[in-house]
Amino acid sequence: MTAVLDKSMIEKALKDLAVQEPDYVSDLLKHIGEDLKIAKRKRLEEIVKEDFEEYETVFKALA
């Protein structure tokens, strides 16, 4: 089951949390940033792997 959340309610809740628990929100944002970097790096590695698999014969011919 998927719950549909109102973005304005989430925004208000996050703002309230940031006022009440600024250190928690700061740490959370840092953690999310690190997760995004990891996800982007993983996707880049997948793209490179796909490209190498797709052009494997060409690379072998050039070698």
N, C-alpha and C positions, 0 to 999 in steps of 0.2 A: 504494500500500500504506500502510495506517495502522498505526502502532505504538501499542499500548496501554501507557501508562506508569503505573506504580504511584505514586500521589500521595505515599505515605509515603517512597518512595525519592527522589522529586524534592525533597520537603521536607528530607530529610537532606542531600542534595547541596547544596541552596541554603544551608542552615545552615553546612555545612562551608566553602562558598565565602565566605560572609559573614565567617567567622572568619579565613580565609586572605587574602582580598582585600576588605576592607571598603570601600575607595574605589571599586573596580569595581562592587560591589553597589549602593552609594549612587548612583553615576552611572547605573547601569542602571535603578534605581527611578525616578529623575528622568525619564529618557528615556521609560519606560513611562507615567508620569503625563502627560507632554506628549502622547504618542500617544493616550491615552485622552481627553484634552480635545479634541484635534482630531477624533477619531472621534465624540464626543458632539455637537460643534458641527456636523459634517457631517450627522449624522442629524437634528438639529433643523432645519437648512436644508432637508433633503429633505421633512420633515413639513410645513413651512410652504409649500414649493413645491407639494406635493400638495394641500394645503388650498386654496391660491389657484386651482389648476387645477380643483378640484372645484366651487368656489363662484364661478367666474369670472363667470357670467351674473348671479348675485345682486349681486356687486360692481359690475358694469357698470350694473345697474338702479338701484343706490343712488347712483351717481355723477351 
